[in-house]
């Protein structure tokens, strides 16, 4: 039996991995033995993370990519294949949220941009990578969704709709590619200590209020999301597909509400 959490010899492409949850997933996969592609919009940020990994004895490559641009995604996948020959693990972490407000007030341009990037381009990226996995009869795709996909919100409705669509994409791809032994799953984090949420967790009063909905009494750390990603990508997750792992400190169990 293979080691349950061993990724030795695997190549992982992780979008949005120069910081936050994406970076934590990259670091965890390197610790499990994988070589990783660090990708985000800014090359210098990618290179900094890749250097950190390589200096510590891991193996990483920095490739910039704008996930809002389909040609950029094609170039990214092509460069990984040219350099390393294969992609064993795909983590679709990068997403955008250019609008904060009600669905009543969102304009068509902002809504279309969110859906184009967070839904359509996630699917196209999966379609670029999965066929080669299927030929080898192994591979893992992980889409980072959000607990917002499962709750109504006042000001994050469009983003939440896109994240709900990602869950449905994963379920359908899991069915389409299951016979080829490719697994496709989602991770749905709650509030995590990232730069995106800094305004909340650096404000003592807002942080205290946010923590009230979590039975664990705190928000999550990026590394705590990364553990779920390693589980899904490694032999431990080979019989798990079409699922969404909620990483929320127990809020869903306690019927907490998200802002």
Long-range contacts (C-beta under 8 A, 24 or more apart in sequence): 1-235, 2-235, 3-235, 4-234, 4-235, 4-236, 5-32, 5-230, 5-231, 5-234, 5-235, 5-236, 6-32, 6-33, 6-234, 6-235, 7-32, 7-33, 7-34, 7-89, 7-230, 7-233, 7-234, 8-32, 8-33, 8-34, 9-33, 9-34, 10-34, 10-35, 10-88, 10-89, 10-233, 11-35, 11-36, 11-37, 11-80, 11-84, 11-85, 11-86, 11-87, 11-88, 11-89, 12-36, 12-37, 12-87, 12-88, 12-89, 12-90, 12-91, 12-233, 13-37, 13-39, 13-76, 13-77, 13-80, 13-87, 13-89, 13-90, 13-91, 13-129, 14-38, 14-39, 14-91, 14-93, 15-39, 15-40, 15-65, 15-67, 15-91, 15-92, 15-93, 15-94, 15-125, 16-40, 16-67, 16-93, 16-94, 16-95, 16-144, 17-46, 17-49, 17-91, 17-93, 18-42, 18-45, 18-46, 18-48, 18-49, 19-45, 19-49, 19-194, 19-195, 20-192, 20-194, 20-195, 20-196, 20-222, 21-93, 21-144, 21-189, 21-192, 21-194, 21-222, 21-225, 21-226, 22-91, 22-93, 22-94, 22-144, 23-49, 23-222, 24-221, 24-222, 24-223, 24-225, 24-226, 25-91, 25-93, 25-225, 25-226, 25-229, 25-230, 26-53, 26-60, 27-53, 27-223, 27-226, 28-223, 28-226, 28-227, 28-229, 28-230, 29-89, 29-226, 29-229, 29-230, 29-233, 30-58, 30-59, 30-60, 31-58, 32-230, 32-234, 34-88, 34-89, 34-233, 35-59, 35-60, 35-61, 35-84, 36-60, 36-61, 37-61, 37-62, 37-63, 37-76, 37-80, 37-84, 38-62, 38-63, 39-63, 39-64, 39-65, 39-76, 39-94, 40-64, 40-65, 40-94, 41-65, 41-66, 65-94, 67-94, 67-95, 67-96, 67-117, 67-121, 67-122, 67-125, 68-96, 68-113, 68-116, 68-117, 68-121, 70-121, 70-124, 73-121, 73-124, 73-125, 73-128, 74-128, 77-125, 77-128, 77-129, 81-132, 86-132, 86-136, 87-129, 87-132, 87-133, 87-139, 88-133, 88-138, 88-139, 88-140, 89-139, 89-140, 89-141, 89-142, 89-233, 90-125, 90-126, 90-129, 90-130, 90-139, 90-140, 90-141, 90-142, 91-141, 91-142, 91-143, 91-144, 91-229, 91-233, 92-122, 92-125, 92-126, 92-141, 92-142, 92-143, 92-144, 92-166, 93-144, 95-122, 95-144, 95-159, 95-162, 95-163, 97-156, 97-158, 97-159, 99-158, 99-159, 100-155, 100-156, 101-155, 102-154, 102-155, 102-157, 103-157, 103-158, 106-157, 106-158, 110-158, 111-158, 114-158, 114-159, 114-161, 114-162, 115-158, 115-161, 115-162, 115-165, 118-159, 118-162, 118-163, 118-165, 118-166, 119-162, 119-165, 119-166, 119-169, 122-166, 122-169, 123-169, 126-169, 126-173, 126-184, 130-173, 130-177, 130-182, 130-184, 133-177, 133-180, 133-182, 134-177, 134-180, 134-181, 134-182, 135-180, 137-180, 137-181, 138-181, 138-182, 139-181, 139-182, 139-183, 140-182, 140-183, 140-184, 140-185, 140-232, 140-233, 140-237, 141-170, 141-173, 141-182, 141-183, 141-184, 141-185, 142-184, 142-185, 142-186, 142-187, 142-229, 142-232, 142-233, 143-167, 143-169, 143-170, 143-184, 143-185, 143-186, 143-187, 144-186, 144-187, 144-189, 144-225, 145-170, 145-186, 145-187, 145-188, 145-244, 146-188, 146-189, 147-188, 147-189, 147-190, 147-246, 147-248, 147-251, 147-252, 147-258, 148-258, 149-188, 149-244, 150-188, 150-246, 150-252, 151-257, 151-258, 153-258, 153-259, 154-259, 155-259, 163-188, 167-244, 170-242, 170-243, 170-244, 171-242, 174-241, 174-242, 174-243, 175-242, 178-241, 178-242, 183-232, 183-237, 183-238, 183-240, 183-241, 184-241, 184-242, 185-232, 185-237, 185-240, 185-241, 185-242, 185-243, 185-244, 185-245, 186-243, 186-244, 186-245, 187-225, 187-228, 187-229, 187-232, 187-244, 187-245, 187-247, 188-244, 188-245, 188-246, 188-247, 188-248, 189-220, 189-225, 189-247, 189-248, 190-214, 190-219, 190-220, 190-246, 190-247, 190-248, 190-249, 190-251, 190-258, 191-219, 191-220, 191-258, 192-219, 192-220, 192-221, 192-222, 192-224, 192-225, 193-219, 193-220, 193-221, 193-222, 194-222, 210-259, 212-256, 213-251, 213-254, 213-256, 213-257, 213-258, 214-248, 214-249, 214-250, 214-251, 214-254, 214-256, 215-249, 215-250, 215-251, 215-253, 215-254, 216-249, 216-250, 218-249, 219-249, 220-247, 220-248, 220-249
